[in-house]
Amino acid sequence: MRLPFNPRFSLAGSRLPVAETVGMALNTLRANRLRSALTMLGIVIGNASVITLVGIGRGAQNLAEGQLSNLGANVLFVVPGNNDTRRQGIDFPKSLVLEDAEAIAQQVPSVRRVAPQITLSEVVQAGGISATASVSGVTPEFLPVRQFEMATGRFFSTDDLRSARNVAVIGPDLASKMFPGRQALGRRLRLRDQSFEVIGVLQPKGAVFGQNQDEAAYVPLTTMVSRLSGRDPTYGISLNFISVEARDEASMGAAGFQITNLLRQRHRILREDDFAVRSQKDALAIVSTITGGLTLMLAAIGGVSLLVGGIGIMNIMLVSVSERTSEIGLRKALGARSNDVLLQFLVESLVLSSLGGAVGSAIGIGVVSLVGLVTPLPASIGAGTVMVTVLLSGSIGLFFGVVPARRAARLDPIVALRSL
């Protein structure tokens, strides 16, 4: 990047104003736009990668948090098995029965409602249409505990539960799939060899952990036991899990403690529990840990691109020093100090990295916005993250520009002038 000699050096004396040094650095970069653009390319890609990957990581976290909020407020989940069995992929033992849910409702004072649940995957048929859906046997308490709302019709009553009637409440997506263009209310579904009347359709609820709750069907728990799942001769009515609503948020800890003690007594546990009590906060903490680690890993991958971009800046600046040796010698001969030369090359590195960081951040923000628009992932990026990334890219350019700048500043004027 050889530039014509600037005669203002002779007038600047031994001190070159900072503004003039910055101007000269910018002129030097403009003199060879293609090289400058290619030098910035590594920083641009690095910044765009960091912004995009962090935005996608946060989107995954936002999606998980949004799904967890659909589970209901102040809700505890009692599930069979313990952490060891789940980690080893062992089937959940049949350690939860209907009597456990009834005992929790009657004996735990910090609990408001209890909703036992049995869930199966069944083929649902209506006319010539069939689909595989999640079918759950629940009680009337399921609706308020899990904060579902009815779109049309009604939910199960105590009489439906007591009489084990063949009635069903379905999600809106399942209703659209089984009865396209028709009203689902009052029509009939077939589960195995049983006919069920649709008495209600739920409001959209969304997905939880990849399972679409809007494609599910719900029948009375007693109907599920007598018509579909059956009763275990050893354990009785086995449950998949129990949803428990605490009286308020402050009662969550007490409810978990009391439920754990009650079930330990009922199951006569001396060592390891054969069940687990989990809250929405526990699940959120696990998800936050996983997604936080994922976001950090993605940011580190993008950071490698930034590092490579910084090395590219250093290489190009070293080449530039070699090409401009005579210019540097002439400037020093006319009174420019080593610090003036050092500052010019540092400014050039800083401008390259900062400008590349700004362009890369703009590209990354655009990609994150596009992902949020065209995918279900609510990708987002904060202004603070963008600022930190731009500052980081500038710092990388400044750091990797020190070696070329020091080499330029240390050139002997007499040796440098020999290249003229």
C-alpha positions in Angstrom: 0.0 0.0 0.0 2.5 2.6 -1.1 1.3 6.2 -0.8 2.6 9.4 -2.2 4.7 11.3 0.3 2.7 13.8 2.3 4.6 17.1 2.5 2.8 18.1 5.7 5.3 15.9 7.6 7.9 18.6 7.1 5.7 21.1 8.8 4.6 19.0 11.7 8.0 19.0 13.4 8.7 16.2 15.8 5.1 16.0 16.9 2.4 14.7 14.5 -1.2 15.6 15.5 -3.3 12.6 16.3 -6.1 13.8 14.0 -3.6 14.0 11.1 -2.3 10.6 12.0 -5.8 9.1 11.9 -6.5 10.9 8.6 -3.3 9.4 7.1 -4.3 6.0 8.2 -7.7 6.3 6.6 -6.2 7.6 3.4 -3.8 4.6 3.4 -6.7 2.1 3.7 -8.7 3.9 1.0 -5.7 3.8 -1.3 -6.1 0.0 -1.6 -9.7 -0.7 -1.0 -9.7 -4.3 -2.2 -6.9 -5.3 0.1 -8.6 -3.5 3.0 -11.9 -5.3 2.3 -10.2 -8.7 2.1 -8.3 -8.0 5.3 -11.6 -7.1 7.1 -13.3 -10.3 5.8 -12.1 -12.5 8.6 -13.4 -10.1 11.2 -16.7 -9.7 9.4 -17.2 -13.4 9.3 -16.2 -13.8 12.9 -18.5 -11.1 14.2 -21.4 -12.3 12.1 -20.8 -15.9 13.4 -20.8 -14.8 17.0 -23.9 -12.6 16.7 -25.8 -15.3 14.8 -24.8 -18.2 17.0 -25.5 -16.3 20.3 -28.8 -15.2 18.9 -29.8 -18.7 18.0 -28.7 -20.0 21.3 -30.8 -17.4 23.1 -33.7 -18.3 20.8 -33.5 -21.9 21.9 -33.5 -20.8 25.6 -36.5 -18.5 25.0 -38.4 -21.3 23.2 -37.7 -23.7 26.1 -38.8 -21.1 28.7 -42.0 -20.4 26.7 -42.9 -24.0 26.5 -42.3 -24.5 30.3 -44.6 -21.6 31.0 -47.4 -23.7 29.4 -47.1 -26.3 32.1 -49.0 -24.1 34.6 -48.2 -21.8 37.5 -47.3 -23.2 40.9 -47.3 -26.8 39.6 -45.3 -29.7 40.8 -44.9 -32.9 38.9 -44.6 -36.2 40.7 -43.1 -38.8 38.3 -42.2 -42.4 38.8 -38.5 -43.5 38.9 -35.5 -41.6 40.1 -32.6 -39.8 38.4 -30.5 -42.9 38.1 -33.1 -44.9 36.2 -33.8 -42.1 33.9 -30.1 -41.5 33.1 -29.6 -45.2 32.4 -32.6 -45.4 30.0 -34.5 -47.8 32.3 -38.3 -47.9 32.0 -40.1 -46.1 34.8 -41.2 -48.5 37.4 -44.9 -48.6 38.2 -44.4 -46.8 41.5 -47.2 -44.2 41.3 -50.8 -45.3 41.7 -54.1 -43.5 41.9 -54.2 -44.0 45.7 -51.0 -41.9 45.9 -52.7 -39.0 44.1 -55.7 -39.3 46.4 -53.5 -39.3 49.5 -51.7 -36.2 48.3 -55.0 -34.4 47.8 -56.3 -35.4 51.2 -53.2 -35.2 53.4 -51.0 -32.4 52.1 -52.3 -29.1 53.4 -50.2 -26.9 51.1 -51.8 -28.4 48.0 -54.8 -26.9 46.3 -55.6 -29.4 43.5 -54.2 -32.8 42.3 -54.5 -34.1 38.7 -53.4 -37.7 38.2 -52.8 -38.7 34.5 -52.4 -41.8 32.4 -51.0 -41.3 28.9 -51.0 -43.6 25.9 -50.2 -43.3 22.3 -53.2 -44.5 20.3 -54.6 -44.4 16.8 -57.6 -42.1 16.6 -60.1 -42.6 13.8 -63.0 -40.5 12.5 -64.7 -41.6 9.3 -61.9 -42.4 6.8 -59.3 -40.3 8.7 -56.9 -41.8 11.2 -53.9 -40.4 13.1 -51.7 -41.3 16.0 -52.2 -39.1 18.9 -51.4 -38.9 22.6 -54.5 -39.9 24.6 -54.6 -39.1 28.3 -56.9 -40.2 31.0 -57.4 -37.3 33.5 -59.8 -36.0 36.1 -61.8 -32.7 36.0 -59.0 -31.1 38.1 -56.7 -31.3 35.1 -58.1 -28.2 33.4 -57.4 -25.7 36.2 -54.2 -27.3 37.4 -52.6 -27.2 33.9 -54.4 -23.9 33.0 -56.1 -25.2 29.9 -59.1 -23.3 28.6 -62.0 -24.5 26.5 -62.6 -23.1 23.0 -66.0 -24.8 22.6 -68.0 -27.3 24.6 -67.2 -28.4 28.1 -64.6 -30.5 30.0 -65.4 -33.6 32.0 -67.7 -33.4 35.0 -67.6 -35.5 38.2 -70.6 -37.5 36.8 -68.6 -38.3 33.6 -65.7 -39.6 35.8 -68.0 -41.6 38.1 -69.9 -43.2 35.2 -66.8 -43.8 33.1 -68.6 -42.3 30.1 -67.1 -42.5 26.6 -66.5 -38.8 26.1 -63.4 -37.0 24.9 -62.0 -33.5 24.8 -59.5 -32.8 22.0 -56.9 -30.2 21.1 -57.5 -27.8 18.3 -54.9 -29.3 16.0 -56.4 -32.8 16.4 -59.8 -31.4 15.8 -58.7 -29.8 12.5 -57.0 -33.0 11.4 -59.8 -35.3 12.2 -62.7 -33.1 11.2 -61.3 -30.8 8.4 -63.7 -27.9 7.7 -66.3 -29.3 10.1 -67.3 -28.6 13.7 -65.8 -31.3 15.9 -68.2 -30.7 18.8 -70.8 -33.6 19.0 -69.0 -35.8 16.5 -67.5 -39.2 17.4 -64.0 -40.6 17.5 -62.9 -44.2 17.7 -60.2 -45.4 20.0 -59.4 -49.1 19.5 -62.9 -50.6 19.3 -64.6 -47.9 21.4 -66.6 -44.9 20.2 -66.2 -41.6 22.0 -68.3 -38.5 21.7 -66.4 -35.2 21.4 -67.8 -32.9 24.1 -65.2 -30.1 23.9 -62.3 -28.6 22.1 -59.5 -26.9 23.9 -57.9 -23.5 23.2 -54.4 -23.7 21.6 -51.7 -24.4 24.2 -48.5 -25.1 22.2 -45.8 -27.7 22.6 -43.8 -28.8 25.6 -40.5 -30.6 25.2 -41.3 -31.3 21.5 -44.8 -32.8 22.2 -47.7 -30.8 20.7 -50.4 -30.5 23.4 -52.8 -29.3 20.7 -52.8 -32.7 19.0 -53.8 -34.6 22.1 -57.1 -36.2 23.3 -58.3 -36.4 26.8 -60.8 -38.9 28.3 -62.0 -39.5 31.9 -59.5 -41.4 34.0 -62.0 -44.1 34.8 -62.8 -44.5 31.2 -59.2 -44.8 30.3 -58.7 -47.6 32.9 -61.9 -49.5 32.0 -61.7 -49.2 28.2 -58.0 -48.6 27.2 -55.2 -49.0 29.7 -56.7 -51.6 32.1 -55.8 -52.1 35.8 -52.6 -53.7 36.8 -53.3 -56.8 39.0 -50.3 -56.1 41.2 -50.1 -52.3 41.4 -53.7 -51.3 40.7 -54.2 -48.1 38.6 -50.7 -47.1 37.7 -50.1 -43.4 36.7 -47.6 -41.9 34.3 -47.4 -38.8 36.6 -49.3 -36.6 38.9 -49.7 -32.8 38.5 -50.0 -31.0 41.8 -51.0 -27.3 42.2 -49.7 -25.6 45.3 -51.8 -23.0 47.0 -49.4 -20.3 46.0 -45.8 -19.8 44.9 -44.6 -19.5 48.5 -46.1 -22.9 49.2 -44.1 -24.7 46.5 -41.2 -25.7 48.7 -43.4 -26.9 51.5 -45.6 -28.8 49.1 -42.6 -30.6 47.6 -41.3 -31.5 51.0 -44.6 -32.8 52.3 -45.4 -34.8 49.1 -41.9 -36.4 49.3 -42.4 -37.4 53.0 -45.9 -38.8 52.3 -44.9 -40.9 49.4 -41.8 -42.2 51.2 -44.1 -43.4 54.0 -46.6 -44.9 51.6 -44.0 -46.7 49.6 -42.0 -47.7 52.7 -38.8 -46.3 51.3 -35.6 -46.7 53.4 -33.0 -45.7 50.8 -33.5 -44.4 47.3 -36.8 -42.9 46.3 -38.8 -44.6 43.5 -40.3 -41.3 42.5 -39.2 -37.7 41.9 -40.9 -34.4 42.6 -40.1 -31.7 40.1 -41.2 -28.1 39.8 -41.3 -25.8 36.8 -38.3 -23.9 38.3 -36.3 -27.2 38.4 -37.0 -27.8 34.7 -36.2 -24.2 33.9 -32.9 -24.4 35.7 -31.9 -27.5 33.8 -33.0 -26.0 30.5 -31.1 -22.8 31.3 -28.0 -24.7 32.2 -28.1 -26.7 28.9 -29.0 -23.8 26.7 -26.5 -21.5 28.4 -23.7 -24.0 27.8 -24.8 -24.4 24.2 -24.8 -20.6 23.7 -21.3 -20.4 25.3 -20.0 -23.1 23.0 -21.5 -21.4 19.9 -20.0 -18.1 21.0 -16.6 -19.8 21.4 -16.9 -21.2 17.9 -17.5 -17.8 16.6 -14.7 -16.4 18.7 -12.3 -18.7 16.8 -13.3 -17.0 13.6 -12.6 -13.6 15.2 -9.1 -14.9 16.2 -8.4 -16.1 12.7 -9.5 -12.6 11.4 -7.1 -11.0 13.8 -4.3 -13.1 12.6 -5.2 -12.1 9.0 -5.0 -8.5 9.9 -1.5 -9.0 11.4 -0.3 -10.8 8.3 -1.5 -8.1 6.0 -0.1 -5.3 8.1 3.3 -7.0 8.2 3.2 -7.1 4.4 2.2 -3.5 4.4 5.2 -2.6 6.6 7.5 -4.4 4.1 6.0 -2.5 1.2 6.2 0.9 2.8 9.7 0.7 4.2 11.0 3.6 2.1 8.0 5.8 3.1 8.6 5.1 6.8 12.3 5.9 6.4 11.5 9.2 4.6 9.0 10.2 7.3 11.5 9.6 10.0 14.2 11.5 8.1 11.9 14.5 8.0 11.2 14.4 11.8 8.4 11.9 12.4 8.9 10.1 15.7 8.7 6.4 16.2 5.5 6.9 18.2 3.9 8.7 15.2 4.6 5.7 12.9 3.5 3.3 15.7 0.2 5.2 16.1 -0.5 5.3 12.4 -0.2 1.5 12.0 -2.2 0.9 15.2 -5.0 3.1 13.9 -5.0 1.3 10.6 -5.4 -2.0 12.4 -8.1 -0.6 14.7 -10.1 0.9 11.8 -9.9 -2.4 9.9 -11.1 -4.5 12.8 -13.7 -2.0 14.1 -15.2 -1.5 10.6 -15.2 -5.2 10.0 -16.9 -5.7 13.4 -19.6 -3.2 12.6 -20.3 -4.8 9.2 -20.2 -8.3 10.6 -22.6 -7.3 13.5 -25.0 -5.9 11.0 -25.0 -9.1 9.0 -25.4 -11.2 12.2 -28.4 -9.1 13.3 -30.0 -9.6 9.9 -29.5 -13.3 10.0 -30.9 -13.5 13.6 -33.9 -11.5 12.5 -34.5 -13.7 9.5 -34.3 -16.9 11.7 -36.8 -15.4 14.0 -39.2 -14.6 11.1 -39.0 -17.8 9.1 -38.6 -20.4 11.9 -40.5 -21.1 15.2 -37.2 -20.3 17.1 -37.6 -16.9 18.7 -34.0 -15.9 18.0 -32.9 -12.6 19.5 -29.8 -10.6 20.3 -29.3 -7.8 22.8 -27.7 -4.4 22.1 -25.2 -5.1 24.9 -24.0 -8.3 23.1 -23.6 -6.4 19.8 -21.6 -3.7 21.5 -19.3 -6.2 23.3 -18.7 -8.1 20.1 -17.8 -4.9 18.2 -15.5 -3.8 21.0 -13.9 -7.3 21.1 -13.2 -7.2 17.4 -11.6 -3.8 17.8 -9.5 -5.0 20.6 -8.4 -8.1 18.6 -7.4 -5.8 15.7 -5.5 -3.5 18.1 -3.8 -6.5 19.7 -2.7 -8.1 16.5 -1.7 -4.7 15.1 0.9 -4.2 17.7 3.6 -6.4 16.2 3.5 -4.8 12.7 3.3 -1.3 14.3 6.3 -2.0 16.5 8.3 -3.3 13.5 7.5 -0.2 11.5 8.3 2.1 14.4 11.7 0.4 15.0 12.9 0.7 11.4 16.2 2.6 11.1 15.7 5.6 8.8 19.0 5.1 7.1 18.4 1.4 6.4 14.8 2.2 5.3 15.9 4.9 2.9 18.2 2.5 1.0 15.1 0.9 -0.5 14.3 4.1 -2.4 
